[in-house]
Amino acid sequence: MNSRNLLMLFIGIHLCFPILHIHKHSQVVKYSYTKQKLERELETLNKKREQLVLHLHELKSPDSIRQFAKNDLGMTHVSLQQIKKLTS
């Protein structure tokens, strides 16, 4: 009886190993796809960040500020005759 139990245990263990190996391999493939997806998303976000930083630098440039003030806000250059001194 003891040898029969050992034989059943031996067969059971040998049947479990391939199943566990297949499961491990499927997990590796699953995480590999997830990693690739996240890497692509990170690359996309980094490109978007670079574009936004470039746009920010363009908006901070003095020429861009002057153009915005002139075109959108309707500002003009002030001449010396327009400047008045206030005294109290």
Secondary structure, DSSP 8 states (H G I E B T S, - for coil): -HHHHHHHHHHHHHHHHHHHHHHHHHHHHHHHHHHHHHHHHHHHHHHHHHHHHHHHHHHHSHHHHHHHHHHTS------GGG------
